[in-house]
Amino acid sequence: MMWRYKVLEVVGLLSLLVFWGMILKELWIILYTCYLGHVLGHNIKPRKLGKWAVITGATDGIGRAYAEQLASNGLNIVLISRSRDKLQALATTIECRYHVETHIIDVDFTQGAEIYERIARDISGLEIGILINNVGMSYKYPEYLNQIPDASGFAQRVVNCNVVSVTQMSIMVLGQMAERKKGFILNVASCSAVVPTPLMSLYSSTKAFVYKFSEDLALEYKPFGIQIQCVLPCFVATKMSGIKISNIMAPSPADFARGNMNSWGLEVSSAGYWFHKLQWIYYRRLNQISPSCMANVTYNIMMGLRKRAFDKRAQQNKVVVPTAVVNPPVAPVDRHSLARVDRDLNDMWPTLSQIPRYGITLHAQTGF
Ligand SMILES: NC(=O)c1ccc[n+]([C@@H]2O[C@H](COP(=O)([O-])OP(=O)(O)OC[C@H]3O[C@@H](n4cnc5c(N)ncnc54)[C@H](OP(=O)(O)O)[C@@H]3O)[C@@H](O)[C@H]2O)c1
């Protein structure tokens, strides 16, 4: 009997050692990719890769922050976004502030193949050292896929903007980078690519494509001297996230871009920012230890966000919302809970119970 306890003690100790070994390794990687690698000069030096950087979705948020950081490093910048006025204003600011050249291209990445002919024409002849595939679009609020207004049109636009843009822009620059045997492509995905993200399944899956595409492309083009990184941020304080004031969990775009640039060339996939890297460790471990708990947490967060969006819309439309709707019961995900969520939602919005799956009446009521 005694020896059995001894064996169990040894197994327990070994497991603890392995667990802490893994945590320490992850902390070391964070330290190296955020600070040490940069201090030791192991990360990419943008200026050495070519004279120009191309950035999609460049006039706001994370894209604009990369544009300014790279211009401050002395690179000329090709800025690509939809709005010509915003592009012109940013180009003037960058030229005056950093004394570099700029080129602007106004295209809408939700459109089809025709826009790439124009972009290819506009950037031909430029020595492009860096491409940042940053443009992306998300849901306005978490929603069931078939309940999104104009769901199939929306799906096409999301795939064009988040998937086709990354693929086409990469095809456009890889040839000339391979000829010069140097170049760097940064693909902006999202942590939703790797954690459960119900009610945003289309967005998260497009980002999962970006993640896998980048990892394989990185292997494919390594022999040609081209480095590729996929950055998978958690929240950043931008228009897309709707977070107005930055904090430790949601850094400003400038802090995020600066942090991420320290890791260029040091890791193929990166959370980008030191606190997001810590969040990643937590998500990964939680997912390993209890995937159902992870699913629970994210499901309830998404349902909460969805409800907030509906409440806000109801308030704007001056619809009186009963208290039960403002504070709905939390619905854990387990084998019984999906039915419970259905029932709870039907209680919240009585009109919903008139239809088999909620949505159509709600749509008419709230204008979503
Ligand atoms: N913010 C976050 O918390 C977060 C988290 C994870 C991942 N991300 C990813 O980070 C990337 C940048 O997001 P962000 O938060 O910086 O967004 P943002 O602040 O909303 O900026 C989006 C930029 O893209 C341009 N843009 C939007 N739709 C476009 C289109 N259809 N065609 C051309 N340009 C378009 C916008 O300019 P115009 O309006 O002038 O076109 C703007 O310059 C996205 O890929 C997003 O998925 C963001």
The ligand as a Tripos MOL2 file, in Angstrom:
@<TRIPOS>MOLECULE
LIG
   48    52     1     0     0
SMALL
NO_CHARGES

@<TRIPOS>ATOM
      1 N1         -9.4650   46.0670  -32.8690 N.am      1 LIG1
      2 C1         -9.4280   44.8710  -32.3630 C.2       1 LIG1
      3 O1         -9.7440   44.6640  -31.1870 O.2       1 LIG1
      4 C2         -8.9620   43.7210  -33.2140 C.ar      1 LIG1
      5 C3         -8.7730   42.4900  -32.5830 C.ar      1 LIG1
      6 C4         -8.3410   41.4150  -33.3550 C.ar      1 LIG1
      7 C5         -8.0840   41.5830  -34.6960 C.ar      1 LIG1
      8 N2         -8.2890   42.7970  -35.2810 N.ar      1 LIG1
      9 C6         -8.0130   42.8980  -36.7220 C.3       1 LIG1
     10 O2         -7.1710   44.0170  -36.9400 O.3       1 LIG1
     11 C7         -7.3970   44.5480  -38.2350 C.3       1 LIG1
     12 C8         -7.5720   46.0560  -38.1490 C.3       1 LIG1
     13 O3         -8.6460   46.3410  -37.2980 O.3       1 LIG1
     14 P1         -8.8580   47.7600  -36.6010 P.3       1 LIG1
     15 O4         -9.4490   47.4780  -35.2920 O.co2     1 LIG1
     16 O5         -7.6200   48.5750  -36.6840 O.co2     1 LIG1
     17 O6         -9.9880   48.3850  -37.5560 O.3       1 LIG1
     18 P2        -10.4520   49.9090  -37.7390 P.3       1 LIG1
     19 O7         -9.8990   50.7960  -36.6720 O.co2     1 LIG1
     20 O8        -11.9180   49.8550  -37.9310 O.co2     1 LIG1
     21 O9         -9.7390   50.3400  -39.1130 O.3       1 LIG1
     22 C9        -10.0750   49.6770  -40.2780 C.3       1 LIG1
     23 C10        -9.2750   50.2540  -41.4390 C.3       1 LIG1
     24 O10        -9.5740   49.4970  -42.6010 O.3       1 LIG1
     25 C11       -10.1670   50.3430  -43.5950 C.3       1 LIG1
     26 N3        -11.2420   49.5520  -44.1950 N.ar      1 LIG1
     27 C12       -12.3110   49.0160  -43.5730 C.ar      1 LIG1
     28 N4        -13.0580   48.3290  -44.4400 N.ar      1 LIG1
     29 C13       -12.4490   48.4300  -45.6430 C.ar      1 LIG1
     30 C14       -12.7300   47.9420  -46.9360 C.ar      1 LIG1
     31 N5        -13.8330   47.2200  -47.1760 N.pl3     1 LIG1
     32 N6        -11.9000   48.2250  -47.9520 N.ar      1 LIG1
     33 C15       -10.7980   48.9770  -47.7390 C.ar      1 LIG1
     34 N7        -10.4570   49.4610  -46.5300 N.ar      1 LIG1
     35 C16       -11.2790   49.1980  -45.4940 C.ar      1 LIG1
     36 C17       -10.6750   51.5580  -42.8330 C.3       1 LIG1
     37 O11       -10.6160   52.7540  -43.6150 O.3       1 LIG1
     38 P3        -11.8580   53.2880  -44.4900 P.3       1 LIG1
     39 O12       -13.0610   53.2050  -43.6150 O.co2     1 LIG1
     40 O13       -11.4870   54.6390  -44.9230 O.co2     1 LIG1
     41 O14       -11.9030   52.3550  -45.6360 O.co2     1 LIG1
     42 C18        -9.6160   51.6890  -41.7450 C.3       1 LIG1
     43 O15        -8.4660   52.3150  -42.2420 O.3       1 LIG1
     44 C19        -8.6170   43.8120  -38.7810 C.3       1 LIG1
     45 O16        -8.1950   42.8230  -39.6800 O.3       1 LIG1
     46 C20        -9.2370   43.1700  -37.5700 C.3       1 LIG1
     47 O17        -9.9360   42.0030  -37.8820 O.3       1 LIG1
     48 C21        -8.7120   43.8630  -34.5640 C.ar      1 LIG1
@<TRIPOS>BOND
     1     1     2 1
     2     2     3 2
     3     2     4 1
     4     4     5 ar
     5     4    48 ar
     6     5     6 ar
     7     6     7 ar
     8     7     8 ar
     9     8     9 1
    10     8    48 ar
    11     9    10 1
    12     9    46 1
    13    10    11 1
    14    11    12 1
    15    11    44 1
    16    12    13 1
    17    13    14 1
    18    14    15 2
    19    14    16 1
    20    14    17 1
    21    17    18 1
    22    18    19 2
    23    18    20 1
    24    18    21 1
    25    21    22 1
    26    22    23 1
    27    23    24 1
    28    23    42 1
    29    24    25 1
    30    25    26 1
    31    25    36 1
    32    26    27 ar
    33    26    35 ar
    34    27    28 ar
    35    28    29 ar
    36    29    30 ar
    37    29    35 ar
    38    30    31 1
    39    30    32 ar
    40    32    33 ar
    41    33    34 ar
    42    34    35 ar
    43    36    37 1
    44    36    42 1
    45    37    38 1
    46    38    39 2
    47    38    40 1
    48    38    41 1
    49    42    43 1
    50    44    45 1
    51    44    46 1
    52    46    47 1
@<TRIPOS>SUBSTRUCTURE
     1 LIG1         1 GROUP 0 **** ****
